[in-house]
Amino acid sequence: MATQPPIRLWFQLLSAEGGMTDSIAATQRTCDLAASPGTTVEVRGTRNGALGDQYKIFLHYDVREVVDNGLKVRAEKTHDAFVIANSLDPALVELREMLDVPVLSFMEVACFTACQMGDTFGLLLVNDRFTPHYADIVHHYGLTSRLTGMEPVRYDNIRRLNEAFTDEKIGADLMEQLLEACSRLIERGAEVIIPTGPLSALLALRGVFQIDGVPILNSYGLLVKAAEVAVAMHRMTGVAVSRKRRYQSPPDELIRQCAQVRGIDSMLKG
């Protein structure tokens, strides 16, 4: 059997690299456990993100940094796929317009995988303010009828989640909240549960993958495996995305003009 070439994945969180180091490290461990031999997963955060991305105004500034990172990958041709590992799917359309490698997103992969495992699914949220955002995302996917509910834990300050990976008391308290929220989702009819954000890493690293017969997705690990498949199919067919309508790329001349006017060198292919 021929040896497969190595795979290099850019795995983009919104967690601040200077403020959520333990959460990022936990995500890296989760991804490394999922990755096949020969796959390198580079978990990246942002400079100042996750201050409150449950609010659109703050998320707006993080999206620009995700776009910049995607353009860097495009220009330097350094990675085989770009994985948007934030569950709000920031910059998904923008990067699919521009990148020729597969661009995967947390919620898209998780929701459609959940639909393969059960007839209904529920979401575990960091806090209740995220509820309308996820409702919009699921509606866009055409899966509203299969979403039975969303249950939050109590973290209005998202950066406090970082402490759950190093402080045993905080971690135990969060796990208790998570298990209670899972039970509420199961009572509401969820046949599969999708944990969002760092909640996924915490559950996966503690080996919690089902409750009462209901699967709890290892969301980050699932993203790694989905990206490996997408890269394999891209190598096999040369195709990564449709260029009709939604993900149609801007003309090269327009890209050059925009790069010049806005001073964005990374928008140009290397």
N, C-alpha and C positions, 0 to 999 in steps of 0.2 A: 504494500500500500504506500502510495507516494506521501512524503512528508508535506504537510500543509504549511504554507508560509506563516510567519507570526502575525498576530492581529494586535493593533494598537488602538485603544479606545480613549477618547476624551470624554470624561464623565463629569458633567457640569452641575454643581450644586449652586444654591444662592447663599449658603452659609459663609459668613465672613471668615476669611483665612486667619485673621488676627484675633477673632473673638470666639470662634467655635471650633477650636483645634481638636478637642476631644471628640466632638460629634463627627467631624470630617475624618478623623482617624478611625472611628468605629465604622463609618461607611466604607473606608478603604479596606478594612478587614473583611467586611461582609462581601465586598466585590471580589477580593482575592480568593475567598473560599469558593465563590461561584465560578470563577474564570477557569477555562480549560488550559492545559499546558500550552504554552506559546502565546497566550493572550495576556497583554499588559493593559491594565485599567489604571488610568491616571485620573484620580479624583481631584477635581479642582473646585475651589470656592470662589468667592468674589472679594473685592477689597473691603467693602463696607456693608454687604448685604445682610438680609434676614434681621433687620432692625424691626420690621413690622410689615412684612409683605402680604399680610392679610388685608392691607389697605392698598388700593390701586395706585395712589400717588407715590408710595415708596417703591412699589414693584416696578413702576415706570422707569426709575433710574437703574434698577438692577438689570432690566431687560437690555438696555443699551450695552452693558458690559458683556452680557451673554452674546449679543450680536458681534461685538468686537472680537471676542474669543473665537467665535465661529469663522469670522473673516480671516483671522490669523491662521486657523487650521486650513482654510481654503487656499490662502496665499502660499503657505509653506509646505502644503501637501504632507503633513506630518502624521496624520492619523487616518485610520480606515473607516471610522464612524464617529459621529458626534452625538453623544447621548445627553439629552436634557433630563437631568435626574431630579429636577424640582417638579412637584406634582401639580403646579399651576401651568405647566407647559409653556414657560416664557420663551418668546422668540421662535416658536416652532415654525410658523408660516414663513417668517423672514429668512430663517436659515435653510429651509427646504427650497426657497426660491434661489438661493445663492450657491449652496454646496452640491457637489456632484457625488459625494459619498453619502451613505445612509445617515439620516437624521432621525433618531428615535426619541420618543417622549414618554415620561413616566406614566401619565394617566391614560394615554392611548394604549400603551402596551398592557397596563394593569387591567383596565376595564374590559378589553376584548379577551384577554386571557381568563379573567373571572367568568366571562360568559361561556367559555369552553368548559369550565369546571362546575358550573351550577346555573340554574335558571335565573337567579337573582343575586345581587351583591349589595354590600353596605360599605361605607367609608368611615375610617377612624381619622378624626381631625385633631389638629393641635389646639384649636379653639373655635368657638362658634362663629366668629367673624368670617371664617373661610367658607361657610355654608353656601352663600349665594354664588361664590366664584365656582365652586365645584359643581353646583347645580347647572350653571351655564355650560361648563365643559361637557358634562355628561349629556346634556340636551343636544349640544352640537354633534356628539357622536351618535345621536339617535337612540340612546339607551335609557332614556328617562323611565320607561315602563319597567325596566329591570333593576333600577335602583330603589331599594326598600327604605333606605334611610342613611343619615349621617349622624355620628355621635362624636362630640368633642371631649377632650380632656381639658384641664384648666391651665393653659399656658398662654396668657396674653402677651408676655414678654418671651418671644421665641428663643432668644439667646439663652434663657435659663435652661433650656433643654440640654445644653452642653454639660451641665452639672450632673445630669442623670447618668452619664457614662463614667463618672469618677467618684461621685458621692453615693455611697451605698444606700443611705436613708432616702435620698431624693429618688434614686433609681427604683427602690422598692415601692415608694409611694406612687411613682408614675406607672409601674407595672400593675399595681392594684387598680388604679384608675382605668388602665387599658383593658384589663380583664373584665371589669364592670361594664365598660362601654361595649366590649364584644358581646357580653351577655344580652345587653339591651338590643344590639343589632340583630342577634339571633332571634330574640323574642319578636322583633318586627318582621321577621321572615327572611333575613339574609342567609343565603346558602354559601356564600364566599365573602370574606372580609378583606378589604384593601387598606392596610395602614399607610398613611401618608407621611412624608418627610422623615425626620430622625426616628419617629416611632417605629418605622420599618426596621431600621438597624438594631434598635434595642430589642425588639421581639426576636429577630433572626439570631442575634448573638446569644440570646438566652434559650434558643432552641424551641420557641413557641411557634408552631406551624399549623396547629389546628386546636379547636375547642369543640367538644361535643359533636365531632364528625364534620365540623365546618372548617374548611381550609382558611388559613390566614396567610395571605401571599407574602413571600419574601420579595418585596417589591424591587429592592435594589439588585438582588441576585437574579431575579427574573429579567431585569433590564440588561444585565450583562449577557445572559444567554440569548436573549432576543437580538442583541447587537451582533453577537457572533454569527447567528443564523443570517442576519441581514447582510453582513459582510461576505459570508460564503455565497449567498445568492448574487450579490453584486459582482463578485469575481467570476461567477459562473456565466452570468448573462450580460454584464456590462451595464445593467439598468438598476438605478436606485430609487427613482422618483418619477412620477408623471410630469410632463412639461406642458400639459394642457390646463388652462384656466388657473385654478388656485395656486399651483406651484410653478407656474410659468416663470422662467428667468427673465430679468430685464435684458434688453439688447446690450451687446458688448460696448457699443458706442455710448449708450446712456450710462452704463456703469463707469466708463472712463471719465465722462463729464462730471458725474456726481463725485467721483473720487478726487478729481481736480478741484472742484468748487468747494467741497467740504474738507479737503486735506486728509482723506482717508486712504492712505497708501495700501493698507491691507485689503481694500476692496478689489484691488487688481490681482489677477492670478500671477503667481511667481513663475 
